[in-house]
Amino acid sequence: MNKKHTKINKISAGELIKELKKYPPETRVVIPGYEGGYDDIKELKEISLVLDCYIPDYYGRHEEKSEYESRIGSIGTFYETVRPEDKIGGIVKALILSGPKRYNI
C-alpha cells in the first residue's frame, strides 16, 4: 500500500472532498482516539464556529458559537480564557467530525 501524507492548516468541505477522491471509495476514514488508537467517525454536525477565540494554547483555537457566548458572558475563569468579540477571527459555518462519546457527563 502506498502511504500518502498531506499536511493541512485548515480545510474546507470542497478541499476535503478533493483530497478524499485520491483514495479508493472503500478506504476507511477514522479520527485519533482520546488517549491513543483510532475511532470511527460517529457523527457529522454543522455548527456556527467562532474563529481564534481562545487565549490559552491548551484549548483548540476555535469554539462553537453557543459555547463561546456562554463563556464570554461568564465572570471568572472562563471570562479570562476567551477573547472579546472585537478580537475574534469571525464566525463561519463548520462541520464537526466526531467519534464515539466515551463518558456520559
N, C-alpha and C positions, 0 to 999 in steps of 0.2 A: 504494500500500500504506500502510495506517495503521500508523505505528510506535508500538509500545507500549513503555513502560519502567517496570519495577516494581523499586524498591529493596527489598532484604530484609536483615535482620540474620542470621537463621537460619531454616531452613525444614524442616518435617517432610515425610515422603513424602506424607501426605494433603494438606498445603498445596500441595506441588509439583503434585500431580495436579489440584487445583482450579485452579491457575494455568494449567497446560498445556491444560485444557479450554477456555480462552478463545481458543485458536488452532486453525486448521484442522488435521485429523489429519496432513496431508502436510507440515506445517511441519517443516523440518529443525532438529534440536537439536544445537548444537556447543558446544565449550569453547574458551577462549583458548589459543592456541599458546604455546610456551615463550618465544619472543622476539618474537612478533607473529603476526598472522594468526589463523586458527581451525582447529581439528581436529575431526573426527568423534569421537563417543564410541565407544570400542572395548571397554570393559569396565564392568560393574557389579559391585561387590564389597561384600558385607556384612562389617562388622568390629565389634569392640568398640573404642570410641573414648574415650580419656581426655580430659576437658574441661579447658581452661585450664591446661595443664601446663607450657608453656614460659615461661621468664623473658625471654629476648631477643625483641625485637619483629620481628626478621628471620626468625624461624620462624613457621609457622602457629600458631594458638593451641592446637590440639589434636593428639593423636598416637594412632596405633594402639597398643592395649594392649601387644602383644608388644614393640614398639619402645620404648615408654615403660619397660617393665620392664627391658629390657637397658640403657637409659640410666641409670635410677635405680640400677642395680647397679654402674655403672662409677665408677671413681675418675679424676679428671682433668677434661678439657674437657667431656665430656657430663654429668658429675655436676653441673657448675655451670650447665647450661642448663635443667634441669627442676626443677619444684617437688617437694618431698617429698609423699608420699601424703596427708598430713593437710591439704595446702594446695591440692589439685586440686579441680576443679568436679564430680567424679563420673565415672562410666563409663556410657556409653549404647551401644545398638546404632546403627550408622550405615551409610549406603550411600555408597560412593565411586564417582563417575563419572569414568573415566579415559580419556585419549586414547591415541594410539599411543606405544609405547616408542621413543624416539629413540636411546638409547645402550644397549649391552649391557655393563653394568658388573657 
